Amino acid sequence: MLLQQVLVRLTLLPVALAALIGVLRYRQLAPSLRPLAIGISAFLLPLGLLGLGLLQLHRNNLFIIPIYGIGELCMLALMYSRALQSPTFSRLWPWVVGGFAVYALLDSWLVANFLTFRSSQQVLQSILVLGMVGLYFRKLLSELRVARLTQEPMVWVSTGLLIYFLGYLQIALYSNYLLRYSLQLNMNIWAVHSWLFIVLHCFYSWALWLTPRK
């Protein structure tokens, strides 16, 4: 089995770990982290299992990508809404997520009929998530209320998102070109994406485990 195929199958392990930790420690989680725990265990993990199952059956699973992206963006927006405690952000995020959902579904349906990878959706999602991460770090640095950054779960979550979506943005921007240039290079790049995905969910797991009891 190729390394890329092994990595794709391994990506669900850290997702399952984060889901398990989130369920076990849900009552001890800060309000900002509860949407993350619910989203991973009730939405992202089941979709990941469905995608892997379809892959094993050699069936097209690309229709899952826009659904996954919409759910992930909604989960993160709700999480940052609670973390930022900004009335403006709280009013705007449902409209932003709703607009992204309409765009992603129409783009996948009308243009690609849910059968091809639409990199424009991933680029837009990456920009939106990086924007939320930037707002959180801006708030963190302006208020200076956290004594030890390594003990703050949202810092770990935001750092993991920053690493993942900076890398994913580059992959989404150049994936179509790389596919035309070299199939092997394209596969290697998506192997890097699998590593980024694993790292992100390891950060999630640590943040959910780190949360101190009230």
C-alpha positions in Angstrom: 0.0 0.0 0.0 1.3 3.5 -0.9 2.3 5.9 1.8 -0.4 8.3 0.7 -3.1 5.6 1.1 -1.8 4.7 4.5 -1.9 8.4 5.6 -5.4 8.8 4.4 -6.6 5.9 6.5 -4.6 7.2 9.5 -6.2 10.6 9.5 -9.3 9.3 11.2 -7.4 8.1 14.3 -6.7 11.6 15.7 -10.2 12.7 14.8 -11.6 9.7 16.9 -9.2 10.6 19.7 -10.3 14.2 19.8 -14.0 13.1 19.7 -13.4 10.7 22.6 -11.7 13.3 24.7 -14.4 15.8 23.9 -17.1 13.5 25.0 -15.4 12.4 28.2 -14.5 15.9 29.3 -17.4 17.8 27.9 -18.7 19.0 31.3 -15.3 20.4 32.2 -14.8 22.3 28.9 -15.0 26.0 28.6 -18.1 27.2 26.7 -15.9 28.2 23.7 -14.6 24.7 23.3 -18.0 22.9 23.6 -18.9 23.5 19.9 -15.6 22.0 18.9 -16.2 18.9 21.0 -19.8 18.5 19.6 -18.8 19.2 16.0 -16.0 16.7 16.0 -17.9 13.9 17.6 -21.3 14.3 16.1 -20.5 15.7 12.6 -16.8 15.5 11.4 -16.0 12.0 12.6 -19.2 10.4 11.1 -18.6 12.2 7.8 -14.9 11.0 7.9 -16.0 7.4 8.4 -18.5 7.7 5.6 -15.8 9.1 3.3 -13.4 6.4 4.2 -16.1 3.7 3.7 -16.9 5.0 0.2 -13.2 5.1 -0.6 -12.9 1.5 0.4 -15.8 0.6 -1.9 -14.1 2.7 -4.7 -17.1 5.0 -4.8 -17.0 8.8 -5.4 -16.9 10.6 -2.0 -16.3 14.1 -3.3 -19.9 15.2 -2.5 -18.8 15.0 1.2 -16.3 17.8 0.8 -18.7 20.8 0.6 -20.8 19.4 3.4 -17.7 18.9 5.6 -16.5 22.4 4.9 -19.8 24.0 5.8 -20.1 22.1 9.0 -16.5 22.7 10.0 -16.8 26.5 9.3 -20.1 26.6 11.3 -18.4 24.8 14.2 -15.4 27.1 14.2 -17.5 30.3 13.8 -19.6 29.3 16.9 -16.5 28.5 18.8 -14.8 31.8 18.0 -18.1 33.7 18.7 -17.9 32.5 22.3 -14.2 33.0 22.6 -14.2 36.6 21.1 -17.4 37.7 22.9 -17.8 40.3 20.2 -21.4 41.5 19.5 -20.4 42.4 15.9 -18.9 39.0 15.2 -21.9 37.3 16.9 -24.2 39.1 14.5 -22.2 38.6 11.4 -21.0 35.0 11.6 -24.4 33.3 10.8 -24.7 35.4 7.6 -21.1 34.6 6.6 -21.5 30.9 7.2 -24.9 30.9 5.5 -23.5 32.7 2.5 -20.6 30.2 2.3 -23.0 27.3 2.5 -25.1 28.6 -0.4 -22.1 29.3 -2.5 -20.5 25.9 -1.8 -23.6 23.9 -2.5 -24.5 25.8 -5.7 -20.9 25.6 -6.9 -20.6 21.9 -6.3 -24.1 21.1 -7.8 -24.4 23.5 -10.7 -20.7 23.5 -11.9 -19.4 20.1 -10.8 -22.5 18.0 -10.1 -20.7 17.0 -6.8 -18.2 14.9 -8.9 -15.1 17.0 -8.9 -12.9 18.8 -6.4 -13.7 22.6 -6.3 -10.6 24.3 -5.0 -12.3 27.7 -4.9 -14.4 26.6 -1.9 -11.4 25.5 0.0 -9.6 28.8 -0.7 -12.6 30.8 0.6 -13.0 28.6 3.7 -9.3 28.9 4.5 -9.4 32.7 4.2 -12.5 32.8 6.5 -10.9 30.6 9.1 -7.6 32.4 9.1 -9.5 35.6 9.5 -11.2 34.2 12.7 -7.8 33.0 14.0 -6.4 36.5 13.4 -9.2 38.1 15.3 -8.6 35.7 18.2 -4.8 36.4 18.4 -5.5 40.2 18.1 -7.8 39.9 21.1 -5.3 37.8 23.0 -2.5 40.2 22.4 -4.5 43.4 23.1 -6.0 42.2 26.4 -3.0 40.3 27.8 -5.1 38.4 30.3 -3.5 34.9 29.8 -0.6 34.4 32.1 0.8 31.2 30.4 0.0 30.7 26.8 0.8 27.0 26.9 -2.0 26.5 29.4 -4.7 28.2 27.3 -6.6 25.6 25.2 -7.8 28.2 22.6 -4.2 29.1 21.9 -3.5 25.5 21.0 -6.7 25.3 18.8 -5.9 28.5 17.0 -2.2 27.6 16.5 -3.3 24.3 15.0 -5.8 26.0 12.7 -3.2 28.5 11.6 -0.7 25.8 10.7 -3.3 23.7 8.9 -5.1 26.3 6.9 -2.0 28.1 5.9 -0.8 24.9 4.4 -4.2 23.9 3.0 -4.6 27.3 1.3 -1.4 26.7 -0.7 -2.6 23.2 -1.6 -6.0 24.4 -2.7 -4.5 27.2 -4.8 -2.2 25.0 -6.8 -3.9 21.5 -6.7 -5.4 21.7 -10.1 -2.1 22.9 -11.7 -0.1 20.2 -9.9 -2.5 17.5 -11.1 -1.9 18.6 -14.7 1.8 18.8 -14.1 2.5 15.5 -12.3 0.2 13.0 -10.8 2.9 11.7 -8.4 3.7 15.3 -7.2 0.0 15.9 -6.7 -0.2 12.7 -4.6 2.8 13.8 -2.5 1.2 17.2 -1.9 -2.0 15.5 -0.7 0.2 13.3 1.6 1.4 16.5 3.1 -2.2 17.6 3.6 -2.9 14.3 5.5 0.0 15.2 7.8 -1.4 18.7 8.4 -4.8 17.2 9.1 -3.3 14.8 11.7 -1.4 17.6 13.3 -4.5 19.8 13.5 -6.5 17.1 15.3 -3.6 16.3 17.7 -3.8 20.0 18.6 -7.5 19.7 19.1 -7.0 16.6 21.3 -4.4 18.4 23.5 -6.6 21.5 23.9 -9.6 19.4 24.9 -7.6 17.4 27.4 -5.8 20.5 28.7 -8.9 22.3 29.7 -8.8 22.7 33.5 -11.7 21.7 35.7 -13.9 24.5 37.0 
